Amino acid sequence: MTSFKFTHLDDEGNARMVDVTEKEVTHRRARARGRVHMEPATAEQIAAGGLAKGDVLAVARVAAIQAAKQTANLIPLCHPLRLGSITVDFAVGATCVEIEVVVEAVDRTGVEMEALTAVSVAALTIYDMAKAVDKEMVIGEIALWEKDGGRSGAYRRTN
């Protein structure tokens, strides 16, 4: 049986930021997705821009971008990164809003947490803006779908 060592723990088991000083600077890219499930009438109002609080998707897009840029301030052991690109897309379905975020950077560590944080905050923003008309909304299925760059190479979710 092989022993697995957590990279964010030192030899005494204390939390630590991983030392990436010697890692090669490479192009990093991550795609994350999530959904906010809701009543059909809520999805219709969001698609039509008919909620009293305003354009839900425009506000959620800005929230996602801000969240990606603030990830190191929110997740204790994340490295601050110089992000090069953040793309946020939405698809409004009959009973949900699908969120997809792609984050890119040229740095020493990956951007998976930035993409996942952006999706999460976009979903929370959609919930916040639509909660007056639908308190039954459910945020879910937030996951990393792709990543490229770095020592561990490419990853693609298969399901």
JOLIN-V71262 format. One record per residue. N is the residue number from 1. RES is the residue in one letter. OMEGA is omega in radians with two decimals (NA if undefined). Layout:
N|RES|OMEGA  N|RES|OMEGA
This chain:
1|M|3.14  2|T|3.14  3|S|3.12  4|F|3.13  5|K|3.09  6|F|-3.07  7|T|-3.10  8|H|3.07  9|L|3.08  10|D|-3.08  11|D|3.12  12|E|3.13  13|G|3.13  14|N|3.09  15|A|3.10  16|R|3.02  17|M|3.13  18|V|3.12  19|D|3.13  20|V|-3.05  21|T|-3.06  22|E|-3.14  23|K|-3.14  24|E|3.05  25|V|3.12  26|T|3.07  27|H|-3.13  28|R|-3.14  29|R|3.08  30|A|3.08  31|R|3.09  32|A|3.14  33|R|3.06  34|G|-3.13  35|R|2.93  36|V|3.13  37|H|-3.04  38|M|3.07  39|E|3.13  40|P|-3.13  41|A|3.11  42|T|3.12  43|A|3.11  44|E|-3.14  45|Q|3.12  46|I|-3.13  47|A|-3.11  48|A|-3.09  49|G|-3.02  50|G|3.11  51|L|-3.07  52|A|-3.10  53|K|3.09  54|G|-3.08  55|D|-3.05  56|V|-3.04  57|L|3.09  58|A|3.13  59|V|3.13  60|A|3.10  61|R|3.12  62|V|3.11  63|A|3.13  64|A|-3.14  65|I|3.11  66|Q|-3.11  67|A|3.12  68|A|-3.12  69|K|-3.09  70|Q|-3.03  71|T|-3.13  72|A|3.09  73|N|-3.08  74|L|-3.11  75|I|-2.91  76|P|-3.03  77|L|3.08  78|C|3.07  79|H|3.00  80|P|-3.08  81|L|3.02  82|R|-3.08  83|L|-3.13  84|G|-3.07  85|S|3.04  86|I|3.13  87|T|-3.12  88|V|3.11  89|D|3.11  90|F|2.97  91|A|3.13  92|V|3.10  93|G|-3.11  94|A|-3.09  95|T|3.12  96|C|2.94  97|V|3.07  98|E|-3.09  99|I|3.04  100|E|3.13  101|V|3.03  102|V|3.14  103|V|3.11  104|E|3.09  105|A|2.94  106|V|-3.00  107|D|-3.08  108|R|-3.14  109|T|-2.99  110|G|-3.07  111|V|-3.14  112|E|-3.10  113|M|3.10  114|E|3.12  115|A|3.14  116|L|3.10  117|T|3.13  118|A|3.11  119|V|-3.11  120|S|-3.12  121|V|3.04  122|A|3.13  123|A|3.11  124|L|3.12  125|T|3.07  126|I|3.11  127|Y|-3.11  128|D|-3.08  129|M|-3.09  130|A|-3.05  131|K|3.13  132|A|-3.13  133|V|-3.08  134|D|3.13  135|K|-3.13  136|E|-3.12  137|M|3.12  138|V|3.07  139|I|-3.13  140|G|3.02  141|E|3.08  142|I|-3.07  143|A|2.98  144|L|-3.13  145|W|3.14  146|E|2.93  147|K|3.10  148|D|3.07  149|G|3.08  150|G|-3.05  151|R|-3.09  152|S|3.05  153|G|-3.05  154|A|3.04  155|Y|3.05  156|R|3.07  157|R|-3.10  158|T|3.14  159|N|NA
